[in-house]
């Protein structure tokens, strides 16, 4: 899963960031070291969240916190609150979360 957005401080810079975790209220993204940093509190509009071939939604993200993962990861974790996803987008997100949890349970049984 990825998010596609423009860097809020450098509008000409298009970003594609890996989604580390997702919930109904937000997501965690991986920001590589070679991308200019983002500051907590920044609002990112026009974000395309692509979870799989069937689950895509347009939303805004507010950066809540930036966390160092470990030195070998060569990047940081961005904790984001999801805003303006719309009811249809939230329903699709809930279906994706439900399906992912079911798959994890089945894999744990094997």
Secondary structure, DSSP 8 states (H G I E B T S, - for coil): -EEEEEETTEEEEEEEEEEEEEETTEEEEEEETTS----TT-EEEEEEEEEETTEEEEEEEEEEEEEE--GGG-EEEEEEEEE--HHHHHHHHHHHHHHHHHHHHHHHH-
